[in-house]
Amino acid sequence: MEQAATVNVSGVANSRWSSPVVRSAALEIVCVTAVALLPLAKLGHNGVRLAFVTLVWVTASLGWNLIGGFAGQVSFGFAVFYGLGAYTTAIVYSQGGLNRFVAILAGALVAMAASFLIGLPTFRLKGPYFAIATIGVSETTRVVMTNLEITGGASGYRMVERGAFNQLVHFYVALTIAAMAVAVTIWIRHSKLGLALLAIREDQEAASDLGVNPFRCKLLAHAVGAALTGAAGGAFVGYAAFIYPQGVFGFDISVAILLMPIIGGVGTVWGPVVGAVVYGLVNEELFASFPQLHLLLYGSLLIIIILFEPGGVLGMVDRVVRLFRRRSSIASHS
C-alpha cells in the first residue's frame, strides 16, 4: 500500500514537472539568466545597445502576438501603443519627477486605455476591414501627435535624464520588462483566456456557440498586448532620450511589430521571441546597408515565409526535428 502511494506521488510530481507551463517557465529562467550575463562577455557599447533594442522588440512582439497570434486578429496599429507608451513615459519621468519604472507603468496604462478606445469600435469589424481600420487609427494618431504642443509636435520631445547615463541600467530595465512579457504570455497561453483566443482564431462563430464571448476576450487580449507594447516604448525612450512622432508612430514600427512574430512563429509562446532576436540582429545591418530598401526586403521576407514556411523559424525547426526522428525510427527498425 505504501509502495503504491509512493509511486502515485512520484507520478504526480513527474507529471507536474513535465507540464508545458513548467517547461516554459524553466526555459524562461535559463534564457533570462543567460541574457543577464551577456554584459559580462565584454560585448562593448554597441553590443549592449543591440541587445537592449532586441529586448524592446521582444516585448513589443509578444504584445502583438496575444491578439494577432492567439486570436488571429491582424492589427497594423500597434505603433499607436508603442508611441503612447514612449511619450507618456518621457513626459511623466521628465515633468512628474517619478521613478523610471513608475513612468513606464504609466505609459503601459495609457496604452491600455487607448486599446479600449480603439478596440470597442474596430473589433466589430472582421478580416481585412479590421486590418484597414487599424491602419487608419495609427495614421490618425500620428498626425494628431504631430500637432500637439505637449509632445513637442513635429520637433519631437527630449526626455530629461536625471543623473549620469548608465547603459547597463537601461539594459536590465528592458530585460525585466521582456521577462515579464514572456511570463504573461506563458500564463495566458495556458489559461482559459488563451484557450478562448485560440478557439476564436479557428472559428469565431463556433467559439461563440460554445459559450465564448469573442468581443470581450479580444478586448482583454488587446489591452494586455497594448500594455506590453507601451512598456516597450517606455523602455526605449529611456535609452534614446529623444523621440518624434514619425519615429515612434510610423507605419514601419507597426510593420516591424507584426513581422517579428511571423518570422519566429506566430501564435506560439517562443516564436515572437525568436523573431524579435532575428529582426533585432538583422535589421541594423539591413538598415545601414539599404536605408531606402529595408522595408521592401522585409516585405519580401514576409511573403516568402507565408508561402513556404507559415510556421516561421520554429515551424522550420519542428519540421527538421520530426524529419530527423522519422529517419532515426526507420533506421532503428531496419
C-alpha angles and dihedrals in degrees: 000000000000091000091052091050091051092051091048093051090046091051092050091049092049091049090051093050091048095051117118092241094055093045091049092047091049091049090049092052091051093047095046091049092050093048092046089058094050095095088059089062090072095244092166129227095298094046093053090046090053091048090049093052090048091054090051089052091048090058094046092045092052090048093055092044092063092067102019098040107028097034098029094231105142108213125186093184107077091110084077091065093040091053096043090051091050096048095043092050092048094048096043093046095044101040103023097048092222130151116278094245091048090051091051090048089053089052091051092050093049090050090049091051090050090051090063092049090051098037099049094068101025098051088064085070125075138211118340092359090063092048092050091048091054090052090053092049091049094051092044091052091050092053093047093049090050090061101042117107096208091060094047091250118236090342091069134225127280116211115222109231116212110216130352120329112259114189095195092056090057091045093055092044089056090045092052092051092046091050090052090049091053091047092050091048092051091049094048093045092058097037131089089260090056092051090048091051092050090050090051090051092053098043122345095192093050091047090052091051089054093056102269117136101218096187094052094043093050092048091052095047090046091052094050091045091049091050092053092047091048089052089051090054090048092053091048096052091051089062100036094043089197130067137169131191098255090049099054102020096041121128089239089065091055091048091049093050090049095044098054098065090045091052093050101034122294119230095025132103099237100029094083090049092052091044092050091051091050092046094045093052099040100037094067092056094043094048092048093048100036109023093164098040106039094100090050090051092050091047089053090048090052092052092048093050093048092049101042108019114018089172092064123213093330090050090052091048090049091051092051092048092050090048091051092049092048092052091046090051091050091048093050092052095046 
